[in-house]
Amino acid sequence: MLKTGIRENYLILGFNAKKMIPQLPGIENLNIVINNNFENGQFSSLQAGISNFKAKYCGLLICLIDQPHIKFETFQNIVRKVMSHPEKIIIPVYNNRGGHPVFIPGSLFTEIVKKSAKKSLREVFSNHHDLILRMEVKDPGILEDIDTPADLSRLEILIGR
């Protein structure tokens, strides 16, 4: 992320956050936010991050930590698209399926923070079809995530890393 030119990077941690922080390399370049409501799910982590921003941002790029196979080129292309369309929700698409990272314009921050933590980003997006810009990418990594050691093995074979 640092190589893309994005100036501020936030890492949102939940369960066992205080135990994980000392084990994380390179955290001096990150703003660490602890989501004390992590049991409410991913949306609560997004809310915690937005609520703890240290400045006013034009938007944010949501990157899931369990997607290490996303190509750097994909990040670069999304950032370029954001520069020309900072008011849009930008969703990368591979083989007609949307994935991550997703860009959310700052105009949606208040709405996101005010929703119940049990809601989802899809619900927010359903209210803003006019803002959605789907961006075709040549990167299957945007669709994959790693939840188990078997997922990691499968993806390393599939993607060839």
N, CA, C and O atoms as a DFTB+ gen file, in Angstrom:
644 C
 N C O
     1  1       0.826      -1.191       0.000
     2  2       0.000       0.000       0.000
     3  2       0.867       1.250       0.000
     4  3       0.529       2.237      -0.654
     5  1       1.963       1.221       0.715
     6  2       2.820       2.406       0.785
     7  2       3.368       2.776      -0.594
     8  3       3.557       3.956      -0.890
     9  1       3.620       1.778      -1.431
    10  2       4.170       2.032      -2.760
    11  2       3.151       2.645      -3.717
    12  3       3.535       3.182      -4.756
    13  1       1.876       2.576      -3.394
    14  2       0.842       3.115      -4.281
    15  2       0.710       4.620      -4.173
    16  3       0.079       5.243      -5.027
    17  1       1.286       5.213      -3.154
    18  2       1.142       6.650      -2.956
    19  2       0.052       7.007      -1.972
    20  3      -0.170       8.185      -1.694
    21  1      -0.630       6.013      -1.444
    22  2      -1.637       6.281      -0.418
    23  2      -0.891       6.747       0.824
    24  3       0.005       6.060       1.314
    25  1      -1.261       7.910       1.328
    26  2      -0.486       8.559       2.394
    27  2      -0.701       7.965       3.777
    28  3       0.243       7.864       4.560
    29  1      -1.910       7.577       4.084
    30  2      -2.211       7.063       5.425
    31  2      -2.752       5.646       5.299
    32  3      -3.608       5.368       4.459
    33  1      -2.251       4.768       6.132
    34  2      -2.710       3.385       6.147
    35  2      -3.142       3.027       7.560
    36  3      -2.428       3.278       8.532
    37  1      -4.323       2.438       7.651
    38  2      -4.897       2.036       8.935
    39  2      -5.034       0.528       8.951
    40  3      -5.464      -0.077       7.968
    41  1      -4.671      -0.072      10.063
    42  2      -4.866      -1.502      10.276
    43  2      -5.865      -1.634      11.414
    44  3      -5.618      -1.181      12.531
    45  1      -6.991      -2.258      11.114
    46  2      -8.042      -2.440      12.114
    47  2      -7.920      -3.857      12.654
    48  3      -7.995      -4.826      11.899
    49  1      -7.733      -3.971      13.948
    50  2      -7.586      -5.269      14.591
    51  2      -8.724      -5.488      15.575
    52  3      -9.256      -4.539      16.150
    53  1      -9.088      -6.743      15.759
    54  2     -10.157      -7.074      16.696
    55  2      -9.682      -8.067      17.732
    56  3      -8.909      -7.726      18.627
    57  1     -10.149      -9.300      17.609
    58  2      -9.849     -10.358      18.566
    59  2      -8.339     -10.494      18.769
    60  3      -7.583     -10.577      17.801
    61  1      -7.910     -10.516      20.014
    62  2      -6.496     -10.676      20.392
    63  2      -5.587      -9.590      19.831
    64  3      -4.395      -9.824      19.635
    65  1      -6.125      -8.424      19.574
    66  2      -5.353      -7.334      18.972
    67  2      -4.094      -7.014      19.759
    68  3      -3.019      -6.876      19.174
    69  1      -4.207      -6.896      21.056
    70  2      -3.042      -6.487      21.864
    71  2      -1.939      -7.540      21.839
    72  3      -0.764      -7.209      21.999
    73  1      -2.303      -8.800      21.640
    74  2      -1.295      -9.856      21.532
    75  2      -0.637      -9.840      20.149
    76  3       0.534     -10.193      20.009
    77  1      -1.391      -9.431      19.141
    78  2      -0.870      -9.450      17.771
    79  2       0.067      -8.284      17.479
    80  3       1.042      -8.447      16.745
    81  1      -0.211      -7.123      18.037
    82  2       0.550      -5.918      17.688
    83  2       2.061      -6.104      17.820
    84  3       2.791      -5.715      16.908
    85  1       2.563      -6.682      18.912
    86  2       4.022      -6.833      19.010
    87  2       4.612      -7.779      17.961
    88  3       5.818      -7.746      17.714
    89  1       3.795      -8.606      17.354
    90  2       4.275      -9.579      16.381
    91  2       4.212      -9.076      14.941
    92  3       4.667      -9.761      14.025
    93  1       3.653      -7.891      14.737
    94  2       3.472      -7.361      13.390
    95  2       4.703      -6.591      12.923
    96  3       5.145      -5.661      13.597
    97  1       5.263      -6.975      11.767
    98  2       6.413      -6.227      11.244
    99  2       5.943      -4.954      10.544
   100  3       4.845      -4.922       9.988
   101  1       6.750      -3.928      10.567
   102  2       6.480      -2.716       9.801
   103  2       5.309      -1.875      10.261
   104  3       4.757      -1.107       9.474
   105  1       4.917      -2.003      11.523
   106  2       3.730      -1.254      11.963
   107  2       4.010       0.228      12.198
   108  3       3.089       1.003      12.455
   109  1       5.272       0.619      12.111
   110  2       5.576       2.040      12.303
   111  2       4.958       2.902      11.197
   112  3       4.815       4.113      11.369
   113  1       4.595       2.299      10.078
   114  2       3.968       3.027       8.971
   115  2       2.450       2.909       8.970
   116  3       1.795       3.291       8.000
   117  1       1.891       2.382      10.056
   118  2       0.452       2.152      10.125
   119  2      -0.175       2.891      11.293
   120  3       0.455       3.104      12.328
   121  1      -1.409       3.270      11.107
   122  2      -2.233       3.750      12.208
   123  2      -3.016       2.525      12.678
   124  3      -3.829       1.986      11.927
   125  1      -2.783       2.087      13.896
   126  2      -3.451       0.907      14.431
   127  2      -4.727       1.337      15.144
   128  3      -4.711       2.228      15.993
   129  1      -5.833       0.686      14.783
   130  2      -7.122       0.929      15.441
   131  2      -7.598      -0.404      15.981
   132  3      -7.612      -1.403      15.262
   133  1      -7.985      -0.423      17.235
   134  2      -8.526      -1.648      17.828
   135  2     -10.042      -1.545      17.844
   136  3     -10.614      -0.613      18.410
   137  1     -10.677      -2.518      17.211
   138  2     -12.130      -2.588      17.165
   139  2     -12.591      -3.427      18.356
   140  3     -12.496      -4.655      18.335
   141  1     -13.081      -2.765      19.377
   142  2     -13.555      -3.477      20.560
   143  2     -14.910      -4.150      20.351
   144  3     -15.372      -4.899      21.212
   145  1     -15.540      -3.886      19.219
   146  2     -16.834      -4.510      18.884
   147  2     -16.670      -5.546      17.779
   148  3     -17.611      -5.793      17.025
   149  1     -15.498      -6.151      17.670
   150  2     -15.199      -7.075      16.576
   151  2     -16.202      -8.210      16.449
   152  3     -16.402      -8.745      15.359
   153  1     -16.835      -8.581      17.563
   154  2     -17.799      -9.686      17.508
   155  2     -19.005      -9.343      16.630
   156  3     -19.770     -10.230      16.251
   157  1     -19.173      -8.067      16.311
   158  2     -20.262      -7.643      15.420
   159  2     -19.919      -7.814      13.946
   160  3     -20.782      -7.614      13.092
   161  1     -18.680      -8.181      13.629
   162  2     -18.317      -8.470      12.248
   163  2     -17.506      -7.386      11.563
   164  3     -17.120      -6.382      12.163
   165  1     -17.263      -7.630      10.269
   166  2     -16.409      -6.764       9.465
   167  2     -16.884      -5.321       9.403
   168  3     -16.072      -4.396       9.444
   169  1     -18.180      -5.125       9.306
   170  2     -18.705      -3.768       9.176
   171  2     -18.328      -2.930      10.395
   172  3     -18.063      -1.735      10.269
   173  1     -18.304      -3.550      11.569
   174  2     -17.918      -2.815      12.776
   175  2     -16.454      -2.386      12.708
   176  3     -16.087      -1.355      13.271
   177  1     -15.617      -3.162      12.030
   178  2     -14.214      -2.770      11.859
   179  2     -14.103      -1.566      10.930
   180  3     -13.302      -0.664      11.175
   181  1     -14.897      -1.547       9.875
   182  2     -14.933      -0.392       8.984
   183  2     -15.370       0.854       9.757
   184  3     -14.780       1.924       9.611
   185  1     -16.399       0.703      10.570
   186  2     -16.877       1.833      11.374
   187  2     -15.798       2.318      12.349
   188  3     -15.619       3.523      12.524
   189  1     -15.088       1.396      12.977
   190  2     -14.018       1.767      13.913
   191  2     -12.917       2.531      13.187
   192  3     -12.404       3.528      13.695
   193  1     -12.560       2.062      12.010
   194  2     -11.523       2.744      11.240
   195  2     -11.923       4.159      10.885
   196  3     -11.161       5.096      11.123
   197  1     -13.098       4.328      10.324
   198  2     -13.575       5.661       9.928
   199  2     -13.671       6.574      11.151
   200  3     -13.298       7.745      11.087
   201  1     -14.162       6.046      12.242
   202  2     -14.324       6.846      13.467
   203  2     -12.995       7.291      14.057
   204  3     -12.953       8.242      14.837
   205  1     -11.917       6.620      13.697
   206  2     -10.602       6.948      14.250
   207  2      -9.665       7.630      13.259
   208  3      -8.470       7.756      13.526
   209  1     -10.193       8.069      12.122
   210  2      -9.353       8.790      11.173
   211  2      -8.768      10.019      11.845
   212  3      -9.442      10.697      12.620
   213  1      -7.510      10.299      11.543
   214  2      -6.826      11.444      12.132
   215  2      -6.965      12.698      11.268
   216  3      -6.536      13.778      11.675
   217  1      -7.543      12.569      10.110
   218  2      -7.712      13.699       9.201
   219  2      -8.990      13.487       8.392
   220  3      -9.642      12.448       8.507
   221  1      -9.339      14.472       7.581
   222  2     -10.499      14.336       6.696
   223  2      -9.971      13.820       5.359
   224  3      -9.110      14.439       4.732
   225  1     -10.498      12.690       4.943
   226  2     -10.037      12.055       3.709
   227  2     -11.120      12.101       2.641
   228  3     -12.312      12.155       2.946
   229  1     -10.684      12.079       1.374
   230  2     -11.641      12.075       0.259
   231  2     -12.280      10.708       0.109
   232  3     -13.303      10.568      -0.561
   233  1     -11.685       9.702       0.726
   234  2     -12.226       8.357       0.632
   235  2     -11.268       7.363       1.250
   236  3     -10.242       7.732       1.821
   237  1     -11.624       6.085       1.124
   238  2     -10.755       5.042       1.661
   239  2     -10.793       3.817       0.777
   240  3     -11.796       3.529       0.124
   241  1      -9.691       3.108       0.768
   242  2      -9.563       1.873       0.021
   243  2      -9.558       0.739       1.038
   244  3      -8.635       0.623       1.844
   245  1     -10.584      -0.089       0.997
   246  2     -10.701      -1.195       1.946
   247  2      -9.953      -2.405       1.398
   248  3     -10.280      -2.929       0.333
   249  1      -8.954      -2.832       2.140
   250  2      -8.163      -4.001       1.770
   251  2      -8.314      -5.029       2.880
   252  3      -8.125      -4.720       4.057
   253  1      -8.651      -6.237       2.500
   254  2      -8.792      -7.298       3.491
   255  2      -7.427      -7.945       3.708
   256  3      -6.686      -8.189       2.755
   257  1      -7.112      -8.214       4.941
   258  2      -5.778      -8.711       5.269
   259  2      -5.542     -10.144       4.783
   260  3      -4.397     -10.582       4.673
   261  1      -6.618     -10.866       4.495
   262  2      -6.447     -12.257       4.072
   263  2      -6.500     -12.408       2.551
   264  3      -6.960     -13.429       2.040
   265  1      -6.029     -11.393       1.836
   266  2      -5.952     -11.443       0.379
   267  2      -4.545     -11.056      -0.092
   268  3      -4.379     -10.040      -0.767
   269  1      -3.543     -11.846       0.255
   270  2      -2.168     -11.462      -0.063
   271  2      -1.765     -11.627      -1.525
   272  3      -0.669     -11.213      -1.904
   273  1      -2.613     -12.214      -2.347
   274  2      -2.232     -12.483      -3.729
   275  2      -2.668     -11.403      -4.706
   276  3      -2.493     -11.562      -5.914
   277  1      -3.223     -10.325      -4.218
   278  2      -3.616      -9.240      -5.121
   279  2      -2.353      -8.624      -5.696
   280  3      -1.405      -8.328      -4.968
   281  1      -2.351      -8.431      -7.019
   282  2      -1.184      -7.878      -7.701
   283  2      -1.034      -6.390      -7.403
   284  3      -2.017      -5.662      -7.264
   285  1       0.220      -5.959      -7.311
   286  2       0.511      -4.540      -7.093
   287  2      -0.112      -3.702      -8.204
   288  3      -0.626      -2.611      -7.954
   289  1      -0.066      -4.210      -9.419
   290  2      -0.660      -3.522     -10.568
   291  2      -2.150      -3.240     -10.349
   292  3      -2.659      -2.205     -10.781
   293  1      -2.835      -4.146      -9.689
   294  2      -4.262      -3.949      -9.405
   295  2      -4.450      -2.763      -8.464
   296  3      -5.320      -1.922      -8.687
   297  1      -3.638      -2.697      -7.419
   298  2      -3.710      -1.556      -6.510
   299  2      -3.441      -0.259      -7.273
   300  3      -4.162       0.725      -7.104
   301  1      -2.404      -0.257      -8.109
   302  2      -2.069       0.938      -8.884
   303  2      -3.233       1.365      -9.773
   304  3      -3.568       2.548      -9.835
   305  1      -3.848       0.409     -10.461
   306  2      -4.955       0.728     -11.364
   307  2      -6.164       1.281     -10.611
   308  3      -6.834       2.197     -11.087
   309  1      -6.434       0.725      -9.450
   310  2      -7.549       1.234      -8.648
   311  2      -7.257       2.660      -8.180
   312  3      -8.131       3.525      -8.233
   313  1      -6.034       2.901      -7.726
   314  2      -5.673       4.253      -7.278
   315  2      -5.786       5.247      -8.432
   316  3      -6.258       6.367      -8.234
   317  1      -5.362       4.855      -9.629
   318  2      -5.509       5.736     -10.798
   319  2      -6.985       6.043     -11.069
   320  3      -7.348       7.182     -11.363
   321  1      -7.814       5.031     -10.968
   322  2      -9.254       5.216     -11.199
   323  2      -9.843       6.149     -10.144
   324  3     -10.685       6.991     -10.455
   325  1      -9.400       6.000      -8.899
   326  2      -9.858       6.872      -7.816
   327  2      -9.487       8.322      -8.113
   328  3     -10.275       9.233      -7.862
   329  1      -8.294       8.533      -8.645
   330  2      -7.851       9.904      -8.937
   331  2      -8.771      10.585      -9.958
   332  3      -8.976      11.797      -9.900
   333  1      -9.314       9.812     -10.879
   334  2     -10.197      10.417     -11.881
   335  2     -11.677      10.369     -11.486
   336  3     -12.500      11.061     -12.086
   337  1     -12.019       9.557     -10.479
   338  2     -13.414       9.426     -10.029
   339  2     -13.489       9.338      -8.502
   340  3     -13.984       8.339      -7.981
   341  1     -13.014      10.353      -7.768
   342  2     -12.972      10.256      -6.303
   343  2     -14.343      10.241      -5.631
   344  3     -14.443       9.955      -4.438
   345  1     -15.385      10.541      -6.376
   346  2     -16.742      10.570      -5.816
   347  2     -17.464       9.227      -5.980
   348  3     -18.593       9.070      -5.517
   349  1     -16.823       8.274      -6.630
   350  2     -17.451       6.986      -6.942
   351  2     -17.042       5.884      -5.975
   352  3     -15.975       5.936      -5.363
   353  1     -17.913       4.884      -5.852
   354  2     -17.584       3.615      -5.202
   355  2     -16.925       2.790      -6.298
   356  3     -17.553       2.518      -7.321
   357  1     -15.696       2.393      -6.108
   358  2     -14.979       1.659      -7.158
   359  2     -14.777       0.224      -6.697
   360  3     -14.147      -0.049      -5.676
   361  1     -15.337      -0.679      -7.489
   362  2     -15.291      -2.104      -7.163
   363  2     -14.539      -2.831      -8.272
   364  3     -14.960      -2.787      -9.428
   365  1     -13.430      -3.502      -7.943
   366  2     -12.741      -4.279      -8.969
   367  2     -13.549      -5.530      -9.309
   368  3     -14.185      -6.132      -8.445
   369  1     -13.508      -5.905     -10.586
   370  2     -14.291      -7.041     -11.072
   371  2     -13.375      -7.964     -11.867
   372  3     -12.606      -7.524     -12.722
   373  1     -13.478      -9.255     -11.561
   374  2     -12.755     -10.284     -12.310
   375  2     -13.760     -11.356     -12.706
   376  3     -14.453     -11.900     -11.846
   377  1     -13.848     -11.665     -13.992
   378  2     -14.821     -12.650     -14.499
   379  2     -16.237     -12.362     -13.996
   380  3     -16.937     -13.266     -13.538
   381  1     -16.643     -11.122     -14.084
   382  2     -17.996     -10.673     -13.707
   383  2     -18.303     -10.791     -12.219
   384  3     -19.470     -10.743     -11.829
   385  1     -17.285     -10.943     -11.386
   386  2     -17.487     -11.008      -9.933
   387  2     -16.715      -9.885      -9.254
   388  3     -15.529      -9.685      -9.513
   389  1     -17.402      -9.160      -8.386
   390  2     -16.767      -8.082      -7.654
   391  2     -15.931      -8.612      -6.509
   392  3     -16.240      -9.652      -5.926
   393  1     -14.865      -7.889      -6.191
   394  2     -13.981      -8.298      -5.100
   395  2     -13.434      -7.099      -4.348
   396  3     -14.041      -6.029      -4.332
   397  1     -12.280      -7.291      -3.727
   398  2     -11.593      -6.242      -2.969
   399  2     -10.193      -6.065      -3.538
   400  3      -9.645      -6.997      -4.128
   401  1      -9.614      -4.899      -3.374
   402  2     -10.014      -3.782      -2.531
   403  2     -11.085      -2.913      -3.172
   404  3     -11.167      -2.801      -4.395
   405  1     -11.896      -2.306      -2.333
   406  2     -12.999      -1.440      -2.764
   407  2     -12.713      -0.026      -2.278
   408  3     -12.286       0.180      -1.142
   409  1     -12.956       0.946      -3.156
   410  2     -12.818       2.349      -2.763
   411  2     -14.185       2.900      -2.387
   412  3     -15.170       2.700      -3.098
   413  1     -14.228       3.600      -1.251
   414  2     -15.459       4.234      -0.774
   415  2     -15.207       5.737      -0.662
   416  3     -14.271       6.157       0.017
   417  1     -16.029       6.543      -1.319
   418  2     -15.833       7.995      -1.214
   419  2     -16.203       8.512       0.174
   420  3     -17.054       7.944       0.859
   421  1     -15.558       9.585       0.568
   422  2     -15.784      10.185       1.879
   423  2     -17.221      10.621       2.098
   424  3     -17.656      10.751       3.242
   425  1     -17.959      10.847       1.037
   426  2     -19.362      11.268       1.170
   427  2     -20.222      10.214       1.867
   428  3     -21.317      10.524       2.336
   429  1     -19.740       8.976       1.939
   430  2     -20.506       7.897       2.576
   431  2     -20.082       7.617       4.019
   432  3     -20.708       6.798       4.692
   433  1     -19.039       8.275       4.500
   434  2     -18.514       7.983       5.831
   435  2     -19.559       8.153       6.934
   436  3     -19.702       7.277       7.788
   437  1     -20.277       9.252       6.925
   438  2     -21.265       9.501       7.977
   439  2     -22.341       8.431       7.970
   440  3     -22.723       7.927       9.026
   441  1     -22.826       8.084       6.808
   442  2     -23.855       7.041       6.699
   443  2     -23.338       5.710       7.249
   444  3     -24.060       5.014       7.963
   445  1     -22.106       5.356       6.925
   446  2     -21.529       4.089       7.384
   447  2     -21.423       4.072       8.907
   448  3     -21.807       3.094       9.548
   449  1     -20.912       5.137       9.477
   450  2     -20.697       5.189      10.928
   451  2     -22.024       5.163      11.687
   452  3     -22.089       4.620      12.790
   453  1     -23.079       5.741      11.116
   454  2     -24.368       5.814      11.812
   455  2     -25.175       4.518      11.751
   456  3     -26.101       4.338      12.543
   457  1     -24.847       3.619      10.836
   458  2     -25.603       2.365      10.712
   459  2     -25.299       1.425      11.876
   460  3     -24.288       1.563      12.564
   461  1     -26.189       0.484      12.073
   462  2     -25.953      -0.565      13.064
   463  2     -24.722      -1.356      12.651
   464  3     -24.527      -1.623      11.466
   465  1     -23.888      -1.735      13.617
   466  2     -22.676      -2.503      13.342
   467  2     -22.995      -3.870      12.743
   468  3     -22.114      -4.516      12.175
   469  1     -24.215      -4.306      12.860
   470  2     -24.609      -5.616      12.320
   471  2     -24.993      -5.532      10.840
   472  3     -25.301      -6.550      10.221
   473  1     -24.975      -4.329      10.276
   474  2     -25.303      -4.140       8.858
   475  2     -24.093      -4.519       8.017
   476  3     -23.099      -5.033       8.529
   477  1     -24.195      -4.252       6.702
   478  2     -23.083      -4.580       5.815
   479  2     -22.857      -3.453       4.812
   480  3     -23.707      -2.586       4.608
   481  1     -21.698      -3.499       4.205
   482  2     -21.374      -2.524       3.179
   483  2     -22.277      -2.705       1.959
   484  3     -22.596      -1.734       1.273
   485  1     -22.681      -3.926       1.693
   486  2     -23.601      -4.167       0.573
   487  2     -24.889      -3.372       0.740
   488  3     -25.443      -2.849      -0.227
   489  1     -25.355      -3.292       1.981
   490  2     -26.574      -2.521       2.249
   491  2     -26.354      -1.043       1.931
   492  3     -27.224      -0.396       1.347
   493  1     -25.207      -0.516       2.308
   494  2     -24.892       0.883       1.994
   495  2     -24.848       1.052       0.477
   496  3     -25.433       1.992      -0.060
   497  1     -24.163       0.153      -0.208
   498  2     -24.048       0.248      -1.663
   499  2     -25.406       0.159      -2.352
   500  3     -25.625       0.800      -3.380
   501  1     -26.318      -0.633      -1.790
   502  2     -27.645      -0.782      -2.418
   503  2     -28.412       0.538      -2.444
   504  3     -29.333       0.707      -3.243
   505  1     -28.034       1.473      -1.573
   506  2     -28.667       2.790      -1.558
   507  2     -27.988       3.782      -2.492
   508  3     -28.434       4.920      -2.630
   509  1     -26.894       3.339      -3.140
   510  2     -26.101       4.267      -3.955
   511  2     -25.659       3.646      -5.274
   512  3     -24.491       3.749      -5.647
   513  1     -26.586       3.001      -5.984
   514  2     -26.246       2.379      -7.274
   515  2     -25.632       3.381      -8.242
   516  3     -24.784       3.026      -9.061
   517  1     -26.064       4.633      -8.143
   518  2     -25.574       5.672      -9.043
   519  2     -24.099       5.999      -8.826
   520  3     -23.463       6.589      -9.699
   521  1     -23.557       5.629      -7.694
   522  2     -22.148       5.917      -7.392
   523  2     -21.210       4.771      -7.752
   524  3     -19.993       4.952      -7.771
   525  1     -21.758       3.602      -8.034
   526  2     -20.916       2.411      -8.233
   527  2     -20.282       2.413      -9.621
   528  3     -20.955       2.555     -10.642
   529  1     -18.966       2.249      -9.615
   530  2     -18.183       2.124     -10.841
   531  2     -17.442       0.802     -10.760
   532  3     -16.552       0.623      -9.928
   533  1     -17.823      -0.132     -11.644
   534  2     -17.182      -1.439     -11.652
   535  2     -15.989      -1.375     -12.603
   536  3     -16.100      -0.901     -13.734
   537  1     -14.847      -1.862     -12.119
   538  2     -13.599      -1.759     -12.868
   539  2     -13.048      -3.152     -13.149
   540  3     -12.664      -3.869     -12.226
   541  1     -13.011      -3.529     -14.410
   542  2     -12.504      -4.847     -14.800
   543  2     -10.996      -4.915     -14.542
   544  3     -10.248      -4.025     -14.945
   545  1     -10.560      -5.986     -13.862
   546  2      -9.133      -6.208     -13.604
   547  2      -8.757      -7.616     -14.053
   548  3      -9.615      -8.491     -14.176
   549  1      -7.473      -7.822     -14.294
   550  2      -6.960      -9.136     -14.702
   551  2      -6.257      -9.773     -13.516
   552  3      -5.077     -10.118     -13.583
   553  1      -7.007      -9.922     -12.426
   554  2      -6.391     -10.378     -11.179
   555  2      -7.377     -11.217     -10.371
   556  3      -8.250     -10.664      -9.702
   557  1      -7.251     -12.555     -10.424
   558  2      -8.148     -13.396      -9.637
   559  2      -7.959     -13.230      -8.138
   560  3      -8.812     -13.647      -7.354
   561  1      -6.847     -12.622      -7.733
   562  2      -6.576     -12.408      -6.319
   563  2      -7.611     -11.546      -5.621
   564  3      -7.739     -11.614      -4.399
   565  1      -8.359     -10.731      -6.369
   566  2      -9.377      -9.867      -5.753
   567  2     -10.556     -10.661      -5.220
   568  3     -11.334     -10.160      -4.408
   569  1     -10.688     -11.905      -5.680
   570  2     -11.830     -12.739      -5.287
   571  2     -11.495     -13.716      -4.168
   572  3     -12.389     -14.260      -3.521
   573  1     -10.227     -13.929      -3.950
   574  2      -9.807     -14.962      -3.016
   575  2      -9.563     -14.396      -1.619
   576  3      -9.170     -13.240      -1.460
   577  1      -9.800     -15.218      -0.631
   578  2      -9.381     -14.877       0.726
   579  2      -8.943     -16.157       1.413
   580  3      -9.268     -17.262       0.981
   581  1      -8.208     -15.982       2.475
   582  2      -7.607     -17.117       3.165
   583  2      -8.182     -17.192       4.570
   584  3      -7.909     -16.345       5.421
   585  1      -8.980     -18.222       4.789
   586  2      -9.578     -18.426       6.105
   587  2      -9.007     -19.635       6.832
   588  3      -9.147     -19.756       8.049
   589  1      -8.358     -20.538       6.079
   590  2      -7.797     -21.755       6.673
   591  2      -6.433     -22.059       6.036
   592  3      -6.123     -21.521       4.973
   593  1      -5.618     -22.909       6.666
   594  2      -4.353     -23.319       6.029
   595  2      -4.595     -24.000       4.673
   596  3      -3.779     -23.866       3.761
   597  1      -5.698     -24.718       4.541
   598  2      -6.023     -25.368       3.262
   599  2      -6.284     -24.320       2.178
   600  3      -5.888     -24.510       1.028
   601  1      -6.949     -23.213       2.536
   602  2      -7.181     -22.117       1.586
   603  2      -5.843     -21.577       1.090
   604  3      -5.667     -21.345      -0.106
   605  1      -4.901     -21.377       2.010
   606  2      -3.596     -20.847       1.645
   607  2      -2.885     -21.793       0.676
   608  3      -2.353     -21.345      -0.340
   609  1      -2.871     -23.068       0.970
   610  2      -2.217     -24.049       0.094
   611  2      -2.866     -24.060      -1.287
   612  3      -2.172     -24.053      -2.304
   613  1      -4.183     -24.076      -1.320
   614  2      -4.927     -24.101      -2.585
   615  2      -4.601     -22.859      -3.421
   616  3      -4.362     -22.958      -4.625
   617  1      -4.595     -21.706      -2.781
   618  2      -4.343     -20.470      -3.515
   619  2      -2.910     -20.374      -3.998
   620  3      -2.664     -19.865      -5.091
   621  1      -1.965     -20.848      -3.216
   622  2      -0.563     -20.807      -3.650
   623  2      -0.365     -21.677      -4.869
   624  3       0.409     -21.320      -5.757
   625  1      -1.039     -22.804      -4.937
   626  2      -0.947     -23.672      -6.116
   627  2      -1.649     -23.018      -7.289
   628  3      -1.110     -22.993      -8.395
   629  1      -2.831     -22.494      -7.070
   630  2      -3.638     -21.880      -8.129
   631  2      -2.959     -20.663      -8.731
   632  3      -2.934     -20.511      -9.953
   633  1      -2.416     -19.808      -7.906
   634  2      -1.838     -18.567      -8.380
   635  2      -0.352     -18.724      -8.693
   636  3       0.225     -17.880      -9.379
   637  1       0.268     -19.780      -8.205
   638  2       1.650     -20.075      -8.548
   639  2       2.683     -19.329      -7.741
   640  3       3.721     -18.925      -8.265
   641  1       2.401     -19.146      -6.476
   642  2       3.385     -18.457      -5.622
   643  2       3.841     -19.379      -4.524
   644  3       4.667     -18.993      -3.697
